[in-house]
Amino acid sequence: MMPQTPLPDIPPHQPVLIAGPTASGKSALALRIAQGQGGVIVNADASQVYDCWRVITARPSAQEEALAPHLLYGHQPYDADYSVGHWLREVLPLLEQGPRPIIVGGTGLYFTALTQGLAEIPPTPTEVRKQADTLSLEEMRAALDHTTADRIDLQNRARVQRAYEVLTTTGRGLADWQAATPPPPLPIEDCTPIVFDSDKDWLEDRIRRRFDAMMDAGALGEIAAMQERYDPALPSCRAIGVPELMAHYQGQMDEDEARERASVATRQFAKRQRTWFRARMKGWIPYRPA
């Protein structure tokens, strides 16, 4: 494993952005900075906005939240219609008032919207979304314009469905809308942007160990509480590990199989995140944890 890299000098009143793959230790770093310099920790992880999953999505614990202010964690119901646009509108006031934000998470599109701007795309009608929910990933991919298809993660159903819905609703590809993006709310030069550059083997070991910690911390209790409301079409219910643990709870697979499938899904997700960050965050400060 390569050695840890030192943290950069962080101006105490400047916003901090911390991006990185799942299980890499982003939240711990955010808390360390908040306790050392002050600031409010702001969630930038799409799965951690929902109130139904604390343990499974590795949201900060109640004890950690007591050590520093935390915002935009678990503040949405499981069936909320929540997008990058909703998140950005909630973050903008935090840039203008109160303690400086320390924005941490693994959802690259949130950081892109914040530092590069967000296209002002009309909302998707309910009937279009319902129709898209019935289509397979392959059907939606086949309908996309080539420019958009070249720019998004074609293995990520949420991203593909969003692009499909935009094209269906407006007749314009997502890439075309993004080309008309307004100026960014927080340019990179006005903040300290840190991106985790985690060693692959180190990260995979943490992913494997996190499943055990998750189970010990009550993951199946969260699954039991959501069993009657579980809907695999909802973004909240597609959080990494949820489908596998739900199948285990319902007797469709044993714990060892659920563990293996969840670990594989998490590793694949982390790989996509690392690829995305390296391609899109070349101007960020790389940080390799111990």
VEXKOLRO-883558 format. One record per residue (C-alpha): z, x, y negated; residue in one letter. Coordinates in steps of 0.5 Angstrom, whole numbers, plus 500, padded with zeros to 3 digits. Last residue first. Example, Ala and Ser with C-alpha at 12.3 -4.5 7.8 and 13.67 -1.06 7.14 Angstrom:
! VEXKOLRO-883558
514527502S 516525509A 
This chain:
! VEXKOLRO-883558
512493489A 508489484P 501491482R 499489475Y 492488472P 492487464I 486482463W 479484461G 476483468K 479476468M 473472471R 470476477A 477479479R 481473478F 476469482W 476474488T 483474488R 483466488Q 478465493R 482470498K 489467496A 486460498F 483463505Q 490466506R 494459505T 489456509A 490461515V 498460514S 498453514A 494453520R 498458524E 505454522R 502447524A 500450530E 507453531D 510447529E 507442534D 501438532M 499431531Q 507429532G 507425525Q 511431522Y 506436525H 500432522A 504432515M 506439515L 498441516E 496436511P 501439506V 500446507G 496448501I 496442496A 491437498R 496431498C 497432490S 489432489P 489425492L 484424498A 489426503P 493420502D 501420503Y 505414500R 508412507E 509419509Q 512422502M 519422503A 518425510A 514431508I 519433502E 524433508G 519437512L 519442507A 527443507G 529450504A 529453512D 521450513M 519453506M 523460508A 519460514D 512459511F 514464506R 514469511R 507469513R 505468506I 509475504R 506478510D 499476507E 500479500L 502486502W 496486507D 492484501K 495489496D 496484490S 492485483D 496480479F 493478472V 497480466I 494477459P 499479453T 496474447C 492474441D 487478443E 485474449I 484468445P 488462445L 485455443P 478457445P 472456441P 468450443P 464449449T 457448449A 455452455A 460448459Q 457442458W 450445461D 454448467A 457441469L 450439470G 448433465R 446426467G 453424464T 457420470T 453423476T 453430473L 460430471V 462427478E 459432482Y 462438478A 469435479R 467433486Q 465441487V 471443484R 476439488A 472440494R 473448494N 468451498Q 463451493L 467455488D 463454482I 458458478R 452458482D 452451484A 453449476T 446453475T 443450481H 444442479D 449439484L 447434489A 447438495A 454440494R 456433494M 453431500E 456438504E 463436501L 463429504S 462423500L 467417500T 471420495D 465421490A 464413490Q 471412488K 470417483R 464414480V 467407480E 473410476T 469412471P 469420469T 471422462P 466424457P 466432457I 469436451E 468443454A 474447454L 475454451G 475461453Q 482463453T 486456454L 480453458A 479459462T 487460464F 487452466Y 481454470L 484460474G 489455477T 494461480G 500460475G 504462469V 504461462I 510465458I 510460452P 513463445R 519459443P 518452439G 512450435Q 504452435E 503454442L 507449445L 503444442P 497446445L 500446452V 500438453E 493438451R 491443456L 494440462W 490434461H 484437460G 485441466V 486435470S 491430472Y 490422474D 497421477A 498419484D 504424486Y 507422479P 507428474Q 512432471H 514436477G 513443473Y 510442466L 516446462L 521451464H 527453460P 530459463A 536461468L 537453470A 530453472E 531458477E 537454480Q 533448480A 528452484S 522454481P 516451484R 514454491A 508448493T 512446499I 519446496V 518443490R 513437492W 513430490C 514431482D 507433481Y 505439476V 506444481Q 499443485S 495445479A 499451477D 499453470A 507452469N 510454462V 516458462I 519458455V 521464451G 526470451G 525477451Q 529479458G 531473461Q 524470459A 520477462I 524476468R 523469469L 515470468A 516476473L 519472479A 514466478S 508471479K 511473485G 504474489S 506468494A 499464491T 494469487P 495471480G 495469473A 501471468I 499469461L 504471455V 504469448P 507474443Q 514474440H 517479444P 511484444P 509486451I 509493453D 505493459P 508493466L 508499470P 504499476T 507499483Q 504504488P 498502493M 500500500M 
